Amino acid sequence: MVAHNSCSKREEINAEWISNQAYKMIKDLYRHRRTYNFALHFL
């Protein structure tokens, strides 16, 4: 039971880290949206 708790805790932290990374990525995308749109025209 203790091992299960620590395991799910690790997954919780991992999920939180992933959502934080996604949030940062989306924020950066939004901030640099014009730059990305400009670059996309040349891909």
C-alpha positions in Angstrom: 0.0 0.0 0.0 2.9 2.3 0.8 4.5 1.5 -2.5 1.3 2.1 -4.3 0.8 5.5 -2.7 4.4 6.6 -3.6 3.8 5.4 -7.1 0.6 7.3 -7.6 2.2 10.3 -6.0 5.0 10.2 -8.6 2.5 9.9 -11.4 0.7 13.0 -10.0 3.9 15.0 -9.9 4.7 13.8 -13.4 1.2 14.8 -14.7 1.6 18.2 -13.1 5.0 18.7 -14.7 3.6 17.7 -18.1 0.7 20.1 -17.8 3.1 22.9 -16.7 5.3 22.3 -19.7 2.3 22.3 -22.0 1.1 25.5 -20.4 4.5 27.2 -20.9 4.6 25.9 -24.5 1.1 27.3 -25.3 2.0 30.6 -23.6 5.1 30.9 -25.7 3.2 29.9 -28.8 0.6 32.6 -28.1 3.3 35.2 -27.4 5.2 34.4 -30.6 2.2 33.6 -32.7 3.0 36.1 -35.4 6.6 34.8 -35.7 5.3 31.2 -36.0 2.7 32.2 -38.5 5.3 34.1 -40.5 7.7 31.1 -40.4 4.9 28.7 -41.4 4.4 30.5 -44.7 7.9 29.4 -45.8 7.6 25.8 -44.8 
